């Protein structure tokens, strides 16, 4: 309901990481998360991208690519609350999402 009305929900257990536009903007964050994603992709067959609509496309694209380098068959599920179907399609095509969760 809140997402549909675009009301802001404050979640106390979440933080927004400032990745920047490319790895050189925040090398530690990019490298740490890259290694984490690659290791997790060796243990799990799929990931759920929670709040995918709130994630920078460049970051999501890069991390999914890293996961697929470790496990080419990894399945990507994404929670996408977007304003339009076109915007949702942009996320799906750009990131390589296999399934959208509603």
C-alpha contacts under 8 A as a table, 3 or more apart, distances in Angstrom:
res1	aa1	res2	aa2	distance
1	X	4	X	5.22
1	X	5	X	6.44
2	X	5	X	5.23
2	X	6	X	5.85
2	X	7	X	5.14
2	X	8	X	7.26
2	X	9	X	7.44
3	X	6	X	4.78
3	X	7	X	6.25
3	X	8	X	7.84
3	X	81	X	6.89
4	X	7	X	7.87
4	X	81	X	7.79
11	X	14	X	5.82
17	X	29	X	7.89
18	X	26	X	7.58
19	X	22	X	7.29
19	X	23	X	7.35
19	X	25	X	6.71
19	X	26	X	5.56
19	X	29	X	6.59
19	X	30	X	6.81
19	X	59	X	7.42
20	X	23	X	7.48
20	X	25	X	5.31
20	X	26	X	6.50
21	X	25	X	6.64
21	X	58	X	6.91
21	X	59	X	7.86
22	X	25	X	5.58
22	X	26	X	7.57
22	X	58	X	7.83
23	X	26	X	5.70
23	X	27	X	5.18
23	X	30	X	5.52
23	X	31	X	7.67
24	X	27	X	5.10
26	X	29	X	5.69
26	X	30	X	6.36
27	X	30	X	5.31
27	X	31	X	5.98
28	X	31	X	5.28
28	X	32	X	5.88
29	X	32	X	5.26
29	X	33	X	6.06
30	X	33	X	5.39
30	X	34	X	5.91
31	X	34	X	5.00
31	X	35	X	6.18
32	X	35	X	5.36
32	X	36	X	6.24
33	X	36	X	4.91
33	X	37	X	5.98
33	X	63	X	7.69
34	X	37	X	5.23
34	X	38	X	6.16
34	X	63	X	6.20
34	X	66	X	6.40
35	X	38	X	5.16
35	X	39	X	6.19
36	X	39	X	5.30
36	X	40	X	6.13
37	X	40	X	5.15
37	X	41	X	6.05
37	X	63	X	6.74
37	X	66	X	6.84
37	X	67	X	5.58
38	X	41	X	5.15
38	X	42	X	6.64
38	X	66	X	5.98
38	X	67	X	4.93
38	X	68	X	7.96
38	X	69	X	7.45
38	X	70	X	5.48
39	X	42	X	5.32
39	X	43	X	6.86
39	X	70	X	7.51
40	X	43	X	5.16
40	X	44	X	6.01
40	X	67	X	7.82
41	X	44	X	5.27
41	X	45	X	6.68
41	X	46	X	7.35
41	X	67	X	5.37
41	X	68	X	7.44
41	X	70	X	5.97
41	X	71	X	5.70
41	X	74	X	6.80
42	X	45	X	7.74
42	X	70	X	6.09
42	X	71	X	6.10
44	X	47	X	7.52
44	X	74	X	7.64
45	X	71	X	7.82
45	X	73	X	7.22
45	X	74	X	4.97
45	X	75	X	6.25
46	X	74	X	4.98
46	X	75	X	4.28
46	X	76	X	5.69
46	X	77	X	7.44
47	X	74	X	7.51
47	X	75	X	6.35
47	X	76	X	5.15
47	X	77	X	6.05
48	X	76	X	6.10
48	X	77	X	4.60
48	X	78	X	5.46
48	X	79	X	7.46
49	X	52	X	5.33
49	X	76	X	7.25
49	X	77	X	6.09
49	X	78	X	4.55
49	X	79	X	6.16
50	X	78	X	6.24
50	X	79	X	5.33
51	X	54	X	5.44
51	X	55	X	6.92
51	X	78	X	7.61
51	X	79	X	5.59
51	X	80	X	6.62
51	X	81	X	7.92
52	X	55	X	5.17
52	X	60	X	7.98
52	X	78	X	5.96
52	X	79	X	5.63
52	X	80	X	5.74
53	X	79	X	7.24
53	X	80	X	5.20
53	X	81	X	6.13
53	X	82	X	6.60
53	X	91	X	7.82
55	X	59	X	7.19
55	X	60	X	6.63
56	X	59	X	5.34
56	X	60	X	6.30
57	X	60	X	5.12
57	X	61	X	5.94
57	X	91	X	7.24
57	X	94	X	7.45
57	X	95	X	7.09
58	X	61	X	5.22
58	X	62	X	6.17
59	X	62	X	5.18
59	X	63	X	6.13
60	X	63	X	5.24
60	X	64	X	6.03
60	X	95	X	6.22
61	X	64	X	5.37
61	X	65	X	6.13
61	X	94	X	6.71
61	X	95	X	4.57
61	X	96	X	7.55
62	X	65	X	5.11
62	X	66	X	6.27
63	X	66	X	4.96
63	X	67	X	6.20
64	X	67	X	4.98
64	X	68	X	6.20
64	X	76	X	7.97
64	X	95	X	6.84
64	X	96	X	7.53
65	X	68	X	5.14
65	X	69	X	6.29
66	X	69	X	5.09
66	X	70	X	6.75
67	X	70	X	5.35
67	X	71	X	6.11
67	X	72	X	7.59
67	X	74	X	7.22
68	X	71	X	4.68
68	X	72	X	4.28
68	X	73	X	6.84
68	X	74	X	6.21
69	X	72	X	5.94
71	X	74	X	5.50
75	X	97	X	7.68
75	X	98	X	6.10
76	X	96	X	7.50
76	X	97	X	5.10
76	X	98	X	5.21
76	X	99	X	6.60
77	X	97	X	6.16
77	X	98	X	5.97
77	X	99	X	4.83
77	X	100	X	5.67
77	X	101	X	6.62
78	X	97	X	6.72
78	X	99	X	6.47
78	X	100	X	4.96
78	X	101	X	5.70
79	X	100	X	6.02
79	X	101	X	4.90
79	X	102	X	6.21
80	X	88	X	6.78
80	X	100	X	6.63
80	X	101	X	6.85
80	X	102	X	6.90
81	X	88	X	7.82
81	X	102	X	7.60
82	X	85	X	7.34
82	X	87	X	6.28
82	X	88	X	5.94
83	X	87	X	6.94
84	X	87	X	5.26
84	X	88	X	6.46
85	X	88	X	4.96
85	X	89	X	6.07
86	X	89	X	5.00
86	X	90	X	6.22
87	X	90	X	5.01
87	X	91	X	6.56
88	X	91	X	5.29
88	X	92	X	6.34
89	X	92	X	4.99
89	X	93	X	6.01
90	X	93	X	5.34
90	X	94	X	5.74
91	X	94	X	5.20
91	X	95	X	5.77
91	X	96	X	7.80
91	X	97	X	7.54
92	X	95	X	5.67
92	X	96	X	5.54
92	X	97	X	4.81
92	X	98	X	7.50
93	X	96	X	5.39
93	X	97	X	6.98
97	X	100	X	7.29
